[in-house]
């Protein structure tokens, strides 16, 4: 390899932010489309870094653009990427041991590794790779070569501390990357079963404990581990509370020409994702002249950005209310637990022996093996371990009552080979029709909706997720069971669609999109005013035109909507009303949105419940005066609420008091509100707290306030404290997985504005995470111990105080189309890099704290004007 410097400027250390031209042999032969692969077989990309460390990558072909992208991501997040591949390969136990003694228990790595093998994460990627489109091969190949280039040229001792000198930081293959995508695709489906539900699925009389397939020196330790693994799997399966909730949220608005200053389209993009782990979003611009030019951010490892814009259109995603899997109850043959009967025909349960390698600290790794079981639909599942009301394998059926049954599941996102094709087609589209064609041609965004705006002034919404395609007869049966069985309805409301596997009537039916619902049957809407989604059902995309008549697997119709959705629609319907006097007008004095006003909508820090309940709560505070409630004098806390601006800004005093009130009162909403939900007014209802005992010591609202105040007092928090003194972001880590090291804080506290989306009803939703590992990973983090009914207030242990934020508003921006093209402003709230030594580790976090957005650069002129002073380098082979 050789390096040629084209210019020299002041550097930042390592190679962060350098303007790079990368080249390397592709090792590919044959003739390729020149816009996809390099004709001469050499990958070459130009990388320029601008403010915030954002890489702008230009290349002559798609593989080379992905090459630059993989290199840049590795510069900023190599440890996270490397650990993601370990996970996708089912090698966690091989490198990190059986699993630490965690909140769930010992052996989780073994359970994960076995489960991912049973779910065909890696073997499926091997089979799928050969069928990828040329475009997807270009993207996956280029990205892996860029990542590998960085790994090869970086001394292992110079890697970030979390993976320094680690044997698991190795070069990867496109199949490795595709396996990672399969895990990403199953976040809202099969991944939830990998903590125990798949592992525990064994027929009666069979132990789920794995056997040892090699000789060992310490058989007693292995025997103890075998049984502890089973207990851990049981705890992991029980920990699933709602299979319809994947712990992610977002806001997205598509604004049409009727409501924009330019008379064109505009977009608000506000995903609420974890600040740690593989679900972090990484910002990049990728340009292949004459082929694609797109700027956006994608989950780590994705070779093309996912929430993005190009010259003509922009889009964002929000997690849907749809279902990506179904469970099937199989009717077993009498006396035979490995045979089920469907349409009168006997079918065998397939048995496959799987092995995983475990580092037990012995001279040689331990090989564990176990049989796993599969139906025609997919892996078997221990449904009773998730819900004790469901039958164990061989128990009496729910649907096939009186017959012995077993339960299995089918996953709509089990195959993700066209993931990159969908987003590439979206990125290359130039108008609404071509954008829609990405979905007409059966593209899927896995588990999200898509909200869109363009330079012609169109606003478009579609539930673009993967949804099983059931027949009308099967849907009728599901609806009949929901209406006739409270137990079935509760199961359905908890995210499980249980179908009858004894008849092909309830099988997924084939269409032009295989077994998934095709484009013409998906909820969608085009408007010239606005569309929106904040994770409520598609039904209320725009109350001027309700969407009805779709499969119940897409979500509820005429159903209540969440607080963020209610507030978002309220701001769209009333763009010149501030909510509270101190808040800015959503769309300014003209009632029409600009890009800067849209980022301002996110940062205005309004909250639905404050606007709905604060005036009433203050009246009751006045009525109670200094009379104690549950032994507490609420008057100073009520005074703070009376002086509160109603917002969740850093200088807001009283926001914390309302939060802990709401964290208690939210449990009473179902019984205390007197105006029930009405489908005719989904924004305004339910509403109106009961007047029973209002202003007395038995007042439900004042009781909730007293409970919250007690929690604040236990932590020495005063009513006059400002939110910014109590709520902050502070990344932690610095530990190699599996070593037992103690994580450390890596910055000083950074004050954090925003409110809890579920508790405060804040549009700019942020929140606490109590997991002791970075999301989806084994990287230890400092996790707070929290007080119940406080929205995550730390109990003071472990040196953690207040609200330690670790999820919520992440990559976010406001965009409008102008006569000069797209104009956008925003940030990546947690910054681009997870390397604490990087200049891009917390720079944007400080900007977020200060409400200092930056321009999201797109044009060549703007990029050149904002290059970081770090030089330009050519690397070639």
Secondary structure, DSSP 8 states (H G I E B T S, - for coil): -EEEEEE-----STTTT-EEEEEEE----S---TTTS-TTSEEEEEEEEEGGGEEEEEESSHHHHHHHHHHHHHHHHHHHHHHHHHHHTT-HHHHH-S--S-SS-TTHHHHHHHHHHHTTHHHHHHHHHTT--HHHHHHHHHHHHHHHHHHHHS-GGGS-GGGTT-TT-----HHHHHHHHHHHHTTTTGGGGTTTTTTT---TT---S-EE-S--S-HHHHHHHHHHHHHHHHHHHHT---TT--S-EEEEEEE-GGGBTTSS-EEEEEEEEESSGGG-EEEEEEEETTTEEEEEEEETT-SS-SEEE-SSEEEEEEE-S---EEEEEEEEETTEEEEEEETTEEEE-EEEEEEEEE--SSSS-EEEEEEEEE-SSSBB--HHHH-TTS--TTSB-SSSTTSBEEEEEEETTS--TTHHHHHHHHHH--SHHHHHHHHHTT---SSEEEEEEETTS-EEEEE-S--B---HHHHHHHHHHHHH-HHHHHHHHTT--EEETTSGGGS---BTTBTB--GGGS-EEEESSEEEESSS-GGGS-TTS---S--GGG--SS----HHHHHHHHHHHTTT--SSTTS--TTTTTT-B-HHHHHHHHHT--BHHHHHHHHHHHHHHHHHTT--BTTB--HHHHHHHHH--SS--TT-BSHHHHHHHHHHHGGGHHHHEEE---GGGTTT-SEEE--TTTTSTT-HHHHHHHHHHHHHHHTT--TT-BGGGTEEE--EE---TTS----EE-S--EE---B-TTTT-BSSBEEE---SBSTTS--B-----B-TTTTS-B-SGGG--SEEEEEEEEEEEEEEEETTEEEEEEEETT-S---TTSTTSSHHHHHHHTT--EE---SHHHHHHTB-SS-EEEEE-
